[in-house]
Amino acid sequence: MTLEAAAQARQLDLAAIECELSELSPQALDDTPSDPDALIDLIVSRFHDVHRRELPELITLAAKVERVHKDHADVPAGLAALLQEMLDELQEHMQKEEQILFPMMRRNPGAVLTPPISRMRAEHDDHGRMLQRVQDLTHDLRLPAEACNTWRALYAGLDKFTADFMQHVHTENN
């Protein structure tokens, strides 16, 4: 989806978004190693290991919020199941990268790996669609005024996960 289409779908001002984007620091890109081995090590430690640790915690929090607040109009019903589905798919995806793609990259630096990389990018797009479903279920992570600490922790964790995941995908794709 283009930025223009996404802004239009959310009824946001495209010019304002573009202005904010132009002010972002490119520092994160400078910190990304160009050496394939170092890049792979960064991806596994900074993203894969973190997702494996944090997603199960988010699933537990989501299940609790859904159970305790099942009658609340803003409860993100189905979020725990969606996060479990995301974890399952992400686990499979990361395993393919760690056991197939990354070893191929380490053995043959500079080799053309278009088919497996294309497949991983397609899966990234699938994960992005699931993240959009998370945003939809949580009303873009907007908490009700009376949200309990568990609900607040859940949305804070989801906000961090979303940012990490987007950086993860950007790092791998680019």
Contacts in CASP RR format, 6 or more apart in sequence:
PFRMAT RR
TARGET T0000
AUTHOR 0000-0000-0000
METHOD contacts of the structure
MODEL  1
MTLEAAAQARQLDLAAIECELSELSPQALDDTPSDPDALIDLIVSRFHDV
HRRELPELITLAAKVERVHKDHADVPAGLAALLQEMLDELQEHMQKEEQI
LFPMMRRNPGAVLTPPISRMRAEHDDHGRMLQRVQDLTHDLRLPAEACNT
WRALYAGLDKFTADFMQHVHTENN
1 9 0 8 1.000
3 14 0 8 1.000
3 17 0 8 1.000
3 18 0 8 1.000
4 14 0 8 1.000
7 13 0 8 1.000
7 14 0 8 1.000
7 17 0 8 1.000
8 14 0 8 1.000
28 167 0 8 1.000
32 39 0 8 1.000
32 42 0 8 1.000
32 171 0 8 1.000
33 39 0 8 1.000
33 42 0 8 1.000
36 105 0 8 1.000
36 106 0 8 1.000
36 109 0 8 1.000
36 110 0 8 1.000
37 106 0 8 1.000
39 171 0 8 1.000
40 102 0 8 1.000
40 105 0 8 1.000
40 106 0 8 1.000
42 171 0 8 1.000
43 97 0 8 1.000
43 102 0 8 1.000
43 168 0 8 1.000
43 171 0 8 1.000
43 172 0 8 1.000
44 98 0 8 1.000
44 102 0 8 1.000
46 168 0 8 1.000
47 164 0 8 1.000
47 165 0 8 1.000
47 167 0 8 1.000
47 168 0 8 1.000
47 171 0 8 1.000
48 94 0 8 1.000
48 97 0 8 1.000
48 98 0 8 1.000
50 164 0 8 1.000
51 87 0 8 1.000
51 90 0 8 1.000
51 94 0 8 1.000
51 161 0 8 1.000
51 164 0 8 1.000
51 165 0 8 1.000
51 168 0 8 1.000
52 91 0 8 1.000
52 94 0 8 1.000
54 157 0 8 1.000
54 160 0 8 1.000
54 161 0 8 1.000
54 164 0 8 1.000
55 83 0 8 1.000
55 86 0 8 1.000
55 87 0 8 1.000
55 90 0 8 1.000
55 161 0 8 1.000
56 87 0 8 1.000
58 83 0 8 1.000
58 154 0 8 1.000
58 157 0 8 1.000
58 158 0 8 1.000
58 161 0 8 1.000
59 80 0 8 1.000
59 83 0 8 1.000
59 84 0 8 1.000
59 87 0 8 1.000
61 150 0 8 1.000
61 153 0 8 1.000
61 154 0 8 1.000
61 157 0 8 1.000
62 76 0 8 1.000
62 78 0 8 1.000
62 79 0 8 1.000
62 80 0 8 1.000
62 83 0 8 1.000
62 154 0 8 1.000
63 80 0 8 1.000
64 150 0 8 1.000
65 75 0 8 1.000
65 76 0 8 1.000
65 79 0 8 1.000
65 148 0 8 1.000
65 150 0 8 1.000
65 151 0 8 1.000
65 154 0 8 1.000
66 75 0 8 1.000
66 76 0 8 1.000
66 77 0 8 1.000
66 78 0 8 1.000
66 79 0 8 1.000
66 80 0 8 1.000
68 148 0 8 1.000
68 150 0 8 1.000
69 75 0 8 1.000
69 148 0 8 1.000
69 151 0 8 1.000
70 77 0 8 1.000
72 144 0 8 1.000
74 139 0 8 1.000
74 142 0 8 1.000
74 144 0 8 1.000
76 137 0 8 1.000
76 138 0 8 1.000
77 137 0 8 1.000
78 137 0 8 1.000
79 134 0 8 1.000
79 137 0 8 1.000
79 138 0 8 1.000
82 130 0 8 1.000
82 133 0 8 1.000
82 134 0 8 1.000
82 137 0 8 1.000
83 134 0 8 1.000
85 130 0 8 1.000
86 127 0 8 1.000
86 130 0 8 1.000
86 131 0 8 1.000
86 134 0 8 1.000
89 123 0 8 1.000
89 126 0 8 1.000
89 127 0 8 1.000
89 130 0 8 1.000
90 127 0 8 1.000
93 120 0 8 1.000
93 123 0 8 1.000
93 127 0 8 1.000
96 120 0 8 1.000
97 120 0 8 1.000
97 172 0 8 1.000
100 116 0 8 1.000
101 113 0 8 1.000
101 116 0 8 1.000
101 117 0 8 1.000
101 120 0 8 1.000
104 111 0 8 1.000
104 113 0 8 1.000
104 116 0 8 1.000
105 111 0 8 1.000
105 113 0 8 1.000
120 172 0 8 1.000
121 173 0 8 1.000
124 169 0 8 1.000
124 172 0 8 1.000
124 173 0 8 1.000
127 165 0 8 1.000
127 169 0 8 1.000
128 165 0 8 1.000
128 169 0 8 1.000
131 162 0 8 1.000
131 165 0 8 1.000
131 166 0 8 1.000
134 158 0 8 1.000
134 162 0 8 1.000
135 141 0 8 1.000
135 162 0 8 1.000
138 155 0 8 1.000
138 158 0 8 1.000
141 155 0 8 1.000
141 158 0 8 1.000
141 159 0 8 1.000
143 151 0 8 1.000
143 152 0 8 1.000
143 155 0 8 1.000
144 151 0 8 1.000
147 155 0 8 1.000
END
